[in-house]
Amino acid sequence: MRKNNLKKIRESLLLSKSELARKAGLSPLTVDRIERGYDCRMDTKRKIIHALGYKTSEKAKVFNND
């Protein structure tokens, strides 16, 4: 499992897991798993990064050490 900042960023933007999942085109279960540190595909990370309003080049702000 990997530590990330997804939950902290999502909550700072006042987004629920369901809202983020809808914006990213993912399931809420996927968002939950990633927040808990489970790994995911690069495409999934890209969708989340863009849904949060970040650029792909800013991925380290959300996903540490990637």
N, CA and C atoms as an extended XYZ file, in Angstrom:
198
Properties=species:S:1:pos:R:3:atomname:S:1:resname:S:1:resid:I:1 pbc="F F F"
N         0.840       -1.185        0.000 N   MET     1
C         0.000        0.000        0.000 CA  MET     1
C         0.881        1.244        0.000 C   MET     1
N         0.368        2.273       -0.636 N   ARG     2
C         1.126        3.511       -0.781 CA  ARG     2
C         0.375        4.674       -0.139 C   ARG     2
N         1.104        5.511        0.530 N   LYS     3
C         0.513        6.699        1.126 CA  LYS     3
C         0.328        7.752        0.034 C   LYS     3
N        -0.811        8.433        0.070 N   ASN     4
C        -1.055        9.522       -0.873 CA  ASN     4
C        -1.838       10.634       -0.175 C   ASN     4
N        -2.008       11.738       -0.859 N   ASN     5
C        -2.700       12.903       -0.299 CA  ASN     5
C        -4.119       13.056       -0.824 C   ASN     5
N        -4.649       12.029       -1.451 N   LEU     6
C        -5.938       12.145       -2.122 CA  LEU     6
C        -7.060       12.562       -1.176 C   LEU     6
N        -7.195       11.897       -0.048 N   LYS     7
C        -8.291       12.209        0.874 CA  LYS     7
C        -8.181       13.647        1.383 C   LYS     7
N        -6.985       14.061        1.749 N   LYS     8
C        -6.777       15.414        2.270 CA  LYS     8
C        -7.147       16.463        1.214 C   LYS     8
N        -6.724       16.254       -0.018 N   ILE     9
C        -7.027       17.197       -1.093 CA  ILE     9
C        -8.517       17.192       -1.410 C   ILE     9
N        -9.096       16.003       -1.502 N   ARG    10
C       -10.533       15.898       -1.804 CA  ARG    10
C       -11.361       16.627       -0.757 C   ARG    10
N       -11.041       16.412        0.512 N   GLU    11
C       -11.792       17.062        1.581 CA  GLU    11
C       -11.569       18.573        1.598 C   GLU    11
N       -10.373       19.027        1.245 N   SER    12
C       -10.109       20.469        1.210 CA  SER    12
C       -10.920       21.148        0.106 C   SER    12
N       -11.252       20.396       -0.931 N   LEU    13
C       -12.080       20.910       -2.032 CA  LEU    13
C       -13.572       20.703       -1.771 C   LEU    13
N       -13.888       20.159       -0.586 N   LEU    14
C       -15.270       19.875       -0.179 CA  LEU    14
C       -15.985       18.943       -1.155 C   LEU    14
N       -15.266       17.952       -1.646 N   LEU    15
C       -15.835       16.951       -2.546 CA  LEU    15
C       -16.068       15.652       -1.790 C   LEU    15
N       -17.201       15.017       -2.043 N   SER    16
C       -17.418       13.677       -1.500 CA  SER    16
C       -16.706       12.676       -2.403 C   SER    16
N       -16.566       11.461       -1.932 N   LYS    17
C       -15.959       10.414       -2.763 CA  LYS    17
C       -16.780       10.214       -4.030 C   LYS    17
N       -18.098       10.265       -3.878 N   SER    18
C       -18.983       10.071       -5.034 CA  SER    18
C       -18.832       11.187       -6.058 C   SER    18
N       -18.701       12.423       -5.575 N   GLU    19
C       -18.533       13.553       -6.496 CA  GLU    19
C       -17.215       13.451       -7.256 C   GLU    19
N       -16.147       13.118       -6.540 N   LEU    20
C       -14.856       12.965       -7.211 CA  LEU    20
C       -14.911       11.818       -8.208 C   LEU    20
N       -15.526       10.716       -7.810 N   ALA    21
C       -15.632        9.563       -8.699 CA  ALA    21
C       -16.382        9.928       -9.977 C   ALA    21
N       -17.464       10.681       -9.836 N   ARG    22
C       -18.250       11.090      -11.009 CA  ARG    22
C       -17.421       11.995      -11.920 C   ARG    22
N       -16.724       12.963      -11.342 N   LYS    23
C       -15.900       13.878      -12.136 CA  LYS    23
C       -14.770       13.150      -12.855 C   LYS    23
N       -14.245       12.097      -12.214 N   ALA    24
C       -13.118       11.353      -12.783 CA  ALA    24
C       -13.566       10.198      -13.676 C   ALA    24
N       -14.852        9.879      -13.667 N   GLY    25
C       -15.335        8.746      -14.456 CA  GLY    25
C       -14.950        7.410      -13.840 C   GLY    25
N       -14.939        7.370      -12.505 N   LEU    26
C       -14.569        6.148      -11.785 CA  LEU    26
C       -15.688        5.779      -10.818 C   LEU    26
N       -15.549        4.635      -10.181 N   SER    27
C       -16.529        4.257       -9.168 CA  SER    27
C       -16.093        4.806       -7.811 C   SER    27
N       -17.051        5.092       -6.928 N   PRO    28
C       -16.697        5.530       -5.578 CA  PRO    28
C       -15.842        4.499       -4.838 C   PRO    28
N       -16.064        3.231       -5.117 N   LEU    29
C       -15.263        2.173       -4.494 CA  LEU    29
C       -13.793        2.296       -4.901 C   LEU    29
N       -13.545        2.637       -6.147 N   THR    30
C       -12.172        2.827       -6.621 CA  THR    30
C       -11.519        3.983       -5.888 C   THR    30
N       -12.228        5.092       -5.755 N   VAL    31
C       -11.695        6.252       -5.037 CA  VAL    31
C       -11.382        5.863       -3.596 C   VAL    31
N       -12.289        5.137       -2.967 N   ASP    32
C       -12.078        4.701       -1.581 CA  ASP    32
C       -10.826        3.836       -1.458 C   ASP    32
N       -10.668        2.903       -2.350 N   ARG    33
C        -9.495        2.016       -2.306 CA  ARG    33
C        -8.194        2.796       -2.466 C   ARG    33
N        -8.182        3.748       -3.381 N   ILE    34
C        -6.975        4.536       -3.616 CA  ILE    34
C        -6.670        5.400       -2.394 C   ILE    34
N        -7.700        5.978       -1.795 N   GLU    35
C        -7.489        6.775       -0.581 CA  GLU    35
C        -6.890        5.937        0.546 C   GLU    35
N        -7.252        4.666        0.597 N   ARG    36
C        -6.715        3.779        1.634 CA  ARG    36
C        -5.322        3.262        1.296 C   ARG    36
N        -4.795        3.639        0.127 N   GLY    37
C        -3.422        3.314       -0.205 CA  GLY    37
C        -3.218        2.176       -1.180 C   GLY    37
N        -4.288        1.627       -1.714 N   TYR    38
C        -4.135        0.568       -2.702 CA  TYR    38
C        -3.620        1.151       -4.010 C   TYR    38
N        -2.878        0.373       -4.742 N   ASP    39
C        -2.299        0.826       -5.999 CA  ASP    39
C        -3.365        0.856       -7.094 C   ASP    39
N        -3.106        1.651       -8.117 N   CYS    40
C        -4.018        1.720       -9.262 CA  CYS    40
C        -3.216        1.993      -10.519 C   CYS    40
N        -3.892        1.883      -11.654 N   ARG    41
C        -3.225        2.112      -12.937 CA  ARG    41
C        -2.921        3.588      -13.129 C   ARG    41
N        -1.952        3.858      -13.985 N   MET    42
C        -1.574        5.237      -14.293 CA  MET    42
C        -2.745        6.016      -14.888 C   MET    42
N        -3.546        5.372      -15.713 N   ASP    43
C        -4.692        6.044      -16.320 CA  ASP    43
C        -5.683        6.497      -15.243 C   ASP    43
N        -5.870        5.678      -14.223 N   THR    44
C        -6.766        6.026      -13.122 CA  THR    44
C        -6.200        7.214      -12.354 C   THR    44
N        -4.902        7.212      -12.112 N   LYS    45
C        -4.265        8.348      -11.430 CA  LYS    45
C        -4.449        9.627      -12.250 C   LYS    45
N        -4.272        9.521      -13.555 N   ARG    46
C        -4.428       10.690      -14.431 CA  ARG    46
C        -5.845       11.250      -14.333 C   ARG    46
N        -6.847       10.381      -14.345 N   LYS    47
C        -8.241       10.827      -14.248 CA  LYS    47
C        -8.490       11.563      -12.939 C   LYS    47
N        -7.940       11.034      -11.850 N   ILE    48
C        -8.122       11.666      -10.539 CA  ILE    48
C        -7.423       13.014      -10.487 C   ILE    48
N        -6.203       13.062      -10.967 N   ILE    49
C        -5.436       14.313      -10.958 CA  ILE    49
C        -6.188       15.406      -11.718 C   ILE    49
N        -6.705       15.083      -12.883 N   HIS    50
C        -7.436       16.069      -13.680 CA  HIS    50
C        -8.764       16.443      -13.029 C   HIS    50
N        -9.440       15.474      -12.414 N   ALA    51
C       -10.716       15.757      -11.747 CA  ALA    51
C       -10.528       16.694      -10.556 C   ALA    51
N        -9.348       16.658       -9.941 N   LEU    52
C        -9.048       17.545       -8.815 CA  LEU    52
C        -8.613       18.933       -9.285 C   LEU    52
N        -8.413       19.096      -10.584 N   GLY    53
C        -8.020       20.380      -11.131 CA  GLY    53
C        -6.520       20.583      -11.242 C   GLY    53
N        -5.767       19.510      -11.105 N   TYR    54
C        -4.313       19.582      -11.228 CA  TYR    54
C        -3.890       19.191      -12.643 C   TYR    54
N        -2.667       19.564      -12.994 N   LYS    55
C        -2.073       19.126      -14.252 CA  LYS    55
C        -1.357       17.808      -14.004 C   LYS    55
N        -1.170       17.039      -15.055 N   THR    56
C        -0.479       15.761      -14.929 CA  THR    56
C         0.912       15.945      -14.337 C   THR    56
N         1.557       17.043      -14.655 N   SER    57
C         2.902       17.301      -14.132 CA  SER    57
C         2.913       17.544      -12.628 C   SER    57
N         1.748       17.767      -12.030 N   GLU    58
C         1.643       17.997      -10.593 CA  GLU    58
C         1.247       16.736       -9.822 C   GLU    58
N         1.439       15.584      -10.435 N   LYS    59
C         0.987       14.327       -9.842 CA  LYS    59
C         1.591       14.055       -8.473 C   LYS    59
N         2.803       14.553       -8.221 N   ALA    60
C         3.454       14.309       -6.931 CA  ALA    60
C         2.704       14.981       -5.774 C   ALA    60
N         1.908       15.996       -6.069 N   LYS    61
C         1.117       16.641       -5.016 CA  LYS    61
C         0.039       15.711       -4.494 C   LYS    61
N        -0.438       14.824       -5.360 N   VAL    62
C        -1.507       13.899       -4.991 CA  VAL    62
C        -0.944       12.529       -4.642 C   VAL    62
N        -0.112       12.017       -5.529 N   PHE    63
C         0.466       10.677       -5.353 CA  PHE    63
C         1.956       10.806       -5.088 C   PHE    63
N         2.351       10.636       -3.859 N   ASN    64
C         3.755       10.766       -3.465 CA  ASN    64
C         4.619        9.723       -4.146 C   ASN    64
N         5.830       10.120       -4.484 N   ASN    65
C         6.840        9.206       -5.030 CA  ASN    65
C         6.472        8.564       -6.350 C   ASN    65
N         5.586        9.170       -7.120 N   ASP    66
C         5.243        8.616       -8.445 CA  ASP    66
C         5.794        9.495       -9.540 C   ASP    66
